[in-house]
Amino acid sequence: MAIATYNEVSWERMNNAVENVRRRLLRAASALEQAKVPYAVAGGNAVAAWVSRVDEAAVRNTQDVDIVLRRADLRAAREALEQAGLVYRHAAGMDMFLDGPDARARDAVHIVFAAEKVRPDYTAPAPDVSESEETETFRLLLLDALVRMKLTSFRDKDRVHLRDLMEVGLVDESWLERLPAALRTRLQELFDNPEG
């Protein structure tokens, strides 16, 4: 069995990891805005943006960038993002833009197509880019749309993100009334088991 080797613990390396994601997000958002391609930031960065509005100390870092685009805009988005130095790749059924030719899928902007199911078994499609708002730095998925998206995926990290939103009071039990039955059940599960 091979023995793993590790680099020394370094605040600089930890900070670089966070900054690389932030720079990638801002570079992609800027390129899409300049090209007038409608988009919305989703995923962990959207959760972090919403949580930061309430409690900066509760913000959780994320390792990649998720952007909602309309499929009809993929060509224009590809041109804009490639001009910004991102490299288009379609792998494992996913469209993404790697942060350079030698980057891994983790170092990418992942595309979620608006108004389409991410997976065939999902109960609901992804929201449209119109369900977003302008912020100081990028277009952000509205909280309702983000919560629906997280409840639809409902992977471990989605449940963690939803608990983050619950912890700062952005999502409470009043949300149960505004969700379809399948998503309501999932949110109730989180309220019933808040520690996971």
N, C-alpha and C positions, 0 to 999 in steps of 0.2 A: 504494500500500500504506500502510495506516494505521500510524503509529508508536505503539507502546505507551507509556503513561505509568505511572510507578511511584511509590508512596509511598516516603518515606525508610525506610531500614532502622531497625527499632525493636524493642528487646527487649520492650517493652510489647505491641506487636502480636503478636509471636511467643508470648509468655506468654498473651495473651488467647485466641489460637487454641486452645491446649491446654486452658486453663481452661474455655472455652465447651463443649468436648466433655465434659470431666469433670462440669461442672454439669448438662449435659443428661442424661448417664448417671445421675447420682445423683437427679435430679428424676424421671426415668422409673421408676427402680427403686423409689424411695420411694412413688410413686403406685401402682404395681402391688402393692407389699407392703401398703400401707394398704387396698387394695381386695381383698386376698387372692387376686390373680390369679397363678397359677403362671407363672414365667418363668425364663430363664437368660440371662446376658450371654454373648455369643459374639463372633466377629470379632476385630479388632485390639485391642479393650479386654481381651478375655479372654486373648489372647496376652500383652499387656503385664502383666496381673495375674499370670500364671504366671511369666513371666520375672523380674518384680520379686521373687519369692520366692527367687530364686537370686542375681541380680545386678542391682541397681537401675540401674547404669550401662549395662546392655544393653537397657533398655526403649526401645521405639520408639513415637513418638506416632502417633495415628491420627486421621482427620478426621471419622468418624461413629460412630454407636452401632448395634450389631446386637444384637437381642434375639430369643430363641427363645420363641415362644408356641404354645399349642395353638389350632388354628383355632376350636374351640368357645368359646374364651375371648376372641375378638377383640372382641365387643360390650362385655363388661365392661372389657377393657383400653382400648378406645376411650373409654368414659365416664371412666375413671380418668385417662388421659393427657390428655384434653381439659380436665378440671378442673385439671390441672397446667399448662395453657397451651400444650399441643402441639396441632397442627392435623392432623387425619387427611387423608391423600391417597392415592388409588390411582392410580398412573401407571406406564406401561410394564410392567404385570403385577406391580407391586410395591406392597405395603402399607407405608406409612411415616407417621410423625408429624413434621411440620415444626416447627421451633422458632420458631413465630410465623407469622402470615399472609403475610409477605413473604419468608419464608426459602426457600432453595433446597434441593434434594434432598440436597446435601452437608451441610446444617445440619439433619439429621433423625435420628430413631430409625427404623432399618429393621427390619422384622419378617420373621423367618424362621419358617415354620410347622413345628412339631415333627412328626416322623415323616412328613414329606412331602418329595418331591424338590423342590429349589429350581428345577431345570430338568429338563425331561423326559429329557434325555440323560445326566443324572447317574447314576452306578452305584449310589448309595445315598441313602436319605432323610436328612434332618437328624435329629439326635438328639432324644429326648424331653426335656422340661424336667426330668424326674425324674433325668436324668444330670447333676446339678449339686450344688453344695455351698454352704452358707451361709458368707459371709465377713463381715468387719466392716461392709462397706458395701453389698453386693449379693449376689445368687445368681450363682455362677460356674459355667460349664460345666466338667465334669470334664475332665481333661487327655486321657484316652482319646477322649472324644466330640469334643473340640475338634480333636485331630489327625485323626480320621476325617473330620471336616467339612472341614478344610483340604485334606486329600488328595483328597477328592471334588471340591471346586471346582477346585483346582490352577491358579488363575490366577497371574499374576506375583506379585501381592501375597500370595497364599496360600503360594507357594514361599518368599518372603522371610520370612513369619511362621514357617514350618516351620524354615527355617534358623536363625532366632532361637532357637527352642526347642532345636534341635540344638546350637547354639553354647554354650548354658549347661548342657548335659548333661541336659535334661529328656527328650529323645528321642535314643535311640542305636540301634545296630544290633540290639539285642535286640527292638526293636519289630517287626521284620520278621516274626517268627514269630507275632505275634498279630493280624496284619491279613489281610483277604481278599486273594486273589491280585492283583486289579486295583490295590488301594491299595498293596500290598507293592511292586509294580513301580514305582510313582511314588516311594515313599520311597527305594527303592534308587537310583533316578535321582538323587535329591538327595545321597545318600551318595557316589555315583560322581562327582558334579560339585558339590562343596560351595560353590564360588565362583560358581556360576550360569553 
